Amino acid sequence: MLDTWVVLPACLPLVRRRCHTCASERFRANGKFRVNANHKLLDVWLLVLCTGCGETAKLTVLERMNVRSVPPGLLDRLHDNDPRLAGELLRDPVLRRRNRIALDWDGAWRLDTGGSDHLDREVIDVSVRFAARIPVRPVRLIADGCGLSRAEVERLITEGSLVSAVRLSGRLSGDFTFTLKR
């Protein structure tokens, strides 16, 4: 029987960018936007706060866009400071590249295993799905989902009791499957 685990975002990730005031490298996005209109042109920024000193930095979302070219639904979400929109924009690779930022997902995701009935079976076949592109170490994911230590998961990989078509070392952000034989 194939079990399905889902990696879900639990909150907004931290933004990795150097603070000009205190040299900290982490900013917290709170879902607030600044929308500035200059005649018929809009500028939109996502506001982020430094975790060290609280200084506000702006991440460019839209720059010098004609008001008529922005969909009204998007404009409403920006004015309402929609936190889901902030999460969608932070996951956008174009926005990250434009603002020269990276995301820190430590503590910002959770694993939904669908229950603990798989823990007592001899062979576990699991399909892991990602609801968002969250880079996670598969060893940590499997350890959390099966109630094992990371060292024990590493040992199972070495013994050949834990197999997968993808490499389980490093980080993954795409769907994969694995089989665990106890």
Secondary structure, DSSP 8 states (H G I E B T S, - for coil): -EEEEEEEE-S--EEE---TTT---EEEEEEEEEEEEETTEEEEEEEEEETTT--EEEEEEEEEEEGGGS-HHHHHHHHTT-HHHHHHHHT-HHHHHHHT-EEE-TTSEEEE-S-STTTT-SEEEEEEEESS---B-HHHHHHHHHT--HHHHHHHHHHTSEEESS--SS-B-S-EEEEEE-
